[in-house]
Amino acid sequence: MEDFISAFEERIGNPSLFCGRRREMDLLLRWTTDLIPRKLAKSRALLGRRKSGKTALMQRLFNILWNLDGNVIPFYVEVLDQDQWLLEFSDEYFRTFLSQYLSFKTRTPLGKENIPWKWDVLHDMVRQLGNEKVLKAAESFHEDVEKEDEHNAMRSAFSAPSRFTGYDDVSFVVMIDEIQYMTQHIFYDRERNIRAHNLPGAFHGLVELKYAPMLVSGSYIGWMTQMMREMFVGGRLKRTPVSPKLTFPEGMDAVWRYAEHHGIPLTEEISLVINQLTQSDPFYIATLFRSDWPGRDFSTADGVIRTFAHEILDPGGEIFGTWSEYIDISLDAVNDIHGKKMLLHLSRERFRECPRDEIREHLGWPPERDRELEEKLRTLAYGNLITLTASNFHYQGIPDDVLDIIFRQLYQYEIEQDRPDVRAELTEKLDGLQRERKSLRGTLSELRGRMLELIVWRELNKCRKEGRTVTNFAGRLRKVTDAGDADKMDELIERCGGSKFGNVWMNHYIQLPHTAASEVDVIAEGEDDESRWFLVFEAKNRDERNPPTMDEAKRFATKVGMIRERSGQRKKRTRFVCPVYLSAKGFKDEVEEWLHGQGILTADMETWEDRASDGGGTFVPPLPE
C-alpha cells in the first residue's frame, strides 16, 4: 500500500515485474493470514520444475506478510546446491531466522541480498528488543556454535520458529526453498565426508505444528516426491503444484510489463505474438526482452521469431544455456542412447500419457527388459525430464514446446541423423495465427475487455512516468444522479483530477489487525512533504446481464474503508482517498446509487476510454490491415 516496503530483496528485481499468479497467491494468503492464526494450516510443498516461479511466489509472500504487519511472521531461507558443514548451515539458518524476526519486529528492512546480520549486530538488536527469552535463546545457540556442537546447534536452529511463538504470542510461516538440496549438500563433518542424506527428516515433527507450518519447495519434482515419501511420511506436506505457465491474460500482462520495464514499444499484435510463442511463460518472456543478441527485433513478428530462436538455439542464448545445463544434470543418471531415445519420444508425445509397452516397442526391447525400462523411466521422472502420472504404467513428456525444441536440438541428430529446423517450426506456428486474422482480432478484443485493471494500471503508470495528471478525469466518470451525492463528490473529483501520483500498484494486498488480507485491483499514491493521497480502482469485466452485485459493491467499500483507516494511522495526514468502481458495461441503478452514497465514483469502459484525449488514454496502434 502507501507504505509498502521491499523489506526483502526479491530476486525478480523490480517488484512490478511479479505478474499473474493470482490463484496461487490467493491460496497462500488465505493459508497464511486466515488459517495460520486459527491454527488450521497444514504444511505445504510447492512442486514445480525449475524456473516455474516458486521462489518468486515465496519471496513475494514474505514481503506481503512483512508489510501487512500482522501476527504471522515470515521466515525464508534458501538451500543452495553448494556443499556445507552442518554447523555452518545451522549457524546461517539461525542467523537468517533471527535477522528476519528482528527485521519484522523492529520494522527494519533486511540488508542487500538478504544476507543475515552478523552476531554482534544481532546481539545489540535483541538487547534493544528487551525480550529476555529471545536474548537467552540467541546466546544459547551462539554457545553451541562456539563449542562446535553441530547436533545441538542444528536442533536449536530448526526448532527456533516453533519456540519463538511462545516468546511473543505470534505465528510463523517457515519457507525453505529447494529443500531437497539438504539431502545432497549438507555434511555432518567439517571435512565433508559424511553426507547428511536424511537431514530433512529433522523436520518430521516440526512440519505438523499449526502455529509454525512449513512451506517448502523443490525444482526436481520426482526427487521431491521421493524425499517426501521417505522423510515426511503420512501426508505431512500438502502438495501444491506450481505451473511454469501463467494464464493467457496473465501472460499478456507480463509481456506488457516487461516491455515497459525495458523501454520497448510494442503493438498489440506483436504483444500477442510474443505471448503465443512463449506460451505465457514469464521466464521465457523475461529472457526474450533482456536478450543481448545484436539482431534482436521487436518491431515485426519475424524479428520476434528470430530473437526467440537465438535464445533457444544459440549456445550463448540464455534459454539454451539454462535448459541444456538442467538436462545434462538430470540425464547424468541415464546417460545412454536408450534414455535419450525414450526422452525424445515422450517429448514428441508430450500432450498425452504413453503406456510403458508403447515406449518399450519404440525402443525395440523385448518384454523381459520391462523392469529395466521402468527403472530408467523413473530416473528420468526423478530428474524432472518426464512426468509421472496417476498410473504406474503411463508416463508423459513435459508439456513445454521450448524444452521439446532443446531436447531435439541436442539429441535428435545423434539418434535419428536428422537436424530440426526450429526457425521454420516457429514461423509455421505463427503463420497459422496470421492466417486466422479474424480470430486474432477477436482475441485482442476479448483481452481488452478481460484486463480492465491492466488498462487502468498502464495508464496511471504512464501518467506517473510523464509527471502529469490523469487526462480528463472528471469527464470519464459516470454521472452522479443524486444532487446531494454530486455536491459531496465534486470536490473529491476536482482534487483527484488535479493531482499527480508517484507510485502505482496492481493487485495489491492490504490488511488490518485481525482481518484477512484483501486484494485491491489498482492503487495509486501521491505525496508531498505534509500529506498523502490515493486513487483506488476496482475493475469488473461484466456484460449487461451480469453487472456488479450489491455484495461486491459492499466488499469494495470495505476495502476503501481499510485503506482510509490504515492511512489514518500514518504520520502524514491523508488529503483524500478517491475510490472508483470501473464496470465494463455499467451497473444496476440501485447498486450504482448505493456506491455514490458511499462516496465511490463509477465508470464504464465507454466513459473511461472514449472520453480520454490528447494521448492520455490507453489507446495503442491498431492492427495493420
Stockholm file with secondary structure:
# STOCKHOLM 1.0

chainA/1-625         MEDFISAFEERIGNPSLFCGRRREMDLLLRWTTDLIPRKLAKSRALLGRRKSGKTALMQRLFNILWNLDGNVIPFYVEVLDQDQWLLEFSDEYFRTFLSQYLSFKTRTPLGKENIPWKWDVLHDMVRQLGNEKVLKAAESFHEDVEKEDEHNAMRSAFSAPSRFTGYDDVSFVVMIDEIQYMTQHIFYDRERNIRAHNLPGAFHGLVELKYAPMLVSGSYIGWMTQMMREMFVGGRLKRTPVSPKLTFPEGMDAVWRYAEHHGIPLTEEISLVINQLTQSDPFYIATLFRSDWPGRDFSTADGVIRTFAHEILDPGGEIFGTWSEYIDISLDAVNDIHGKKMLLHLSRERFRECPRDEIREHLGWPPERDRELEEKLRTLAYGNLITLTASNFHYQGIPDDVLDIIFRQLYQYEIEQDRPDVRAELTEKLDGLQRERKSLRGTLSELRGRMLELIVWRELNKCRKEGRTVTNFAGRLRKVTDAGDADKMDELIERCGGSKFGNVWMNHYIQLPHTAASEVDVIAEGEDDESRWFLVFEAKNRDERNPPTMDEAKRFATKVGMIRERSGQRKKRTRFVCPVYLSAKGFKDEVEEWLHGQGILTADMETWEDRASDGGGTFVPPLPE
#=GR chainA/1-625 SS CTTCCCCSCCTTSSGGGCCCCHHHHHHHHHIIIIITTTTCCCCEEEECCTTSSHHHHHHHHHHHHHHHTSSEEEEEEECCSSCEEHHHHHHHHHHHHHHHHHHHHHTCCCCGGGCCCCHHHHHHHHHHHTCHHHHHHHHHHHHHHHTTCHHHHHHHHHHHHHHHHHHHTCEEEEEEETGGGHHHHEESSTTSCSBCTTGGGGGTTGGGCTTSCEEEEESCHHHHHHHHHHHSTTTCSEEEECCSSCCHHHHHHHHHHHHHHTTCCCCHHHHHHHHHHHTTCHHHHHHHHTCCCTTCCCSSHHHHHHHHHHHHHSTTCHHHHHHHHHHHHHHGGGCSHHHHHHHHHHHHTTTSCEEHHHHHHHHTCCGGGHHHHHHHHHHHHHTTSEEECSSTTEEEECCCHHHHHHHHHHHHHHHHSCCCCHHHHHHHHHHHHHHCHHHHHHHHHHHHHHCHHHHHHHHHHHHHHHTCCCTTTGGGSCCCCSHHHHHHHHHHHHHHHTCCCSEEEEEEEECCTTSCCEEEEEEEEEECSSEEEEEEEEEECCCTTSCCCHHHHHHHHHHHHHHHHHHHTSSSEEEEEEEEEEETTCCCHHHHHHHHHTTCEEECHHHHHHTCCTTCSCCCCCCCC
#=GC SS_cons         CTTCCCCSCCTTSSGGGCCCCHHHHHHHHHIIIIITTTTCCCCEEEECCTTSSHHHHHHHHHHHHHHHTSSEEEEEEECCSSCEEHHHHHHHHHHHHHHHHHHHHHTCCCCGGGCCCCHHHHHHHHHHHTCHHHHHHHHHHHHHHHTTCHHHHHHHHHHHHHHHHHHHTCEEEEEEETGGGHHHHEESSTTSCSBCTTGGGGGTTGGGCTTSCEEEEESCHHHHHHHHHHHSTTTCSEEEECCSSCCHHHHHHHHHHHHHHTTCCCCHHHHHHHHHHHTTCHHHHHHHHTCCCTTCCCSSHHHHHHHHHHHHHSTTCHHHHHHHHHHHHHHGGGCSHHHHHHHHHHHHTTTSCEEHHHHHHHHTCCGGGHHHHHHHHHHHHHTTSEEECSSTTEEEECCCHHHHHHHHHHHHHHHHSCCCCHHHHHHHHHHHHHHCHHHHHHHHHHHHHHCHHHHHHHHHHHHHHHTCCCTTTGGGSCCCCSHHHHHHHHHHHHHHHTCCCSEEEEEEEECCTTSCCEEEEEEEEEECSSEEEEEEEEEECCCTTSCCCHHHHHHHHHHHHHHHHHHHTSSSEEEEEEEEEEETTCCCHHHHHHHHHTTCEEECHHHHHHTCCTTCSCCCCCCCC
//
